[in-house]
Amino acid sequence: MAADTTPPSAQQEEENHEFPLPAILTYPSSAPPTLITQGAEARLYKTTYLLPSVPCALKYRPPKAWRHPALDARLTRHRILAEARILTKCRREGVPVPAVYAVDESAGWLMMEWVGGAPTRVGINAWLRRRKLDDEAKGHEGDAVPVTGDKEEDQELVALMRRIGSAVGRMHKVGIVHGDLTTSNMMLRPWEKGQEPSNGHAHTAAIDGDDEGLLLDGDIVIIDFGLAGQSTSDEDRAVDLYVLERAFASTHSRAEGLFTAVLEGAYKEAFKQAPIVLKKLEEVRMRGRKRSMIG
């Protein structure tokens, strides 16, 4: 008997997913959608845009059964449009973010450029693992040797931190605060073959294990603007930096010392108003310490 080559129906495709698909993804498509992540408010799918060779990301905010339908529809429209407008503004002003391809606020989805590569968190942690192995091979206890940026072998990470600081500075310069700045919400998109590294350090550093071949060279692309807003408040910008600082210290504790020395330096270069924001950051830090002491 010949094999059945009939393309799967939309219903069959939907049954293969843990969650019901948005209508846009139930139409005949050359590339079946893949659920990438499921958050409290939205789901992210990988699919294609217009052509099978053009991958894209589709962010979908499904209806919330616990909210009144009219309120839920109004909130969904507002949040989808707000995120699309912020991304469009950032893109227009040269901030490294995904391009917006299409939006349907009534249906609750936003289609964006697919950013290749890996989250910056993955690259930094893979680099730190390799650095720990190198330290241990030299007779040092890996966890006891912080990465300060003073050594030649630290310069790859220093250059990456500068690119992060520059990207955040450009975002704040155009009046956008992210709301959830972490290295998980920054993609490290590898440079194309032949593209000159901006840090001047061409290298082929392989990472052991599953991260073999992963490099720190690449463009920083800020993603996930679901909590972002338009603001020129120095307080809001300082809180943005504080969130990133705390997330960085938690996720990449061995390189925590690089945040002030490197990230803030690049931030100042990209944003003239940075000294005011950094002064406000000191106040935010003090409040954070007081909350930690009180519990």
Order of alpha helices (4+ residues) and beta strands (2+ residues): alpha-beta-beta-beta-alpha-beta-beta-beta-alpha-alpha-beta-beta-beta-beta-alpha-alpha-alpha
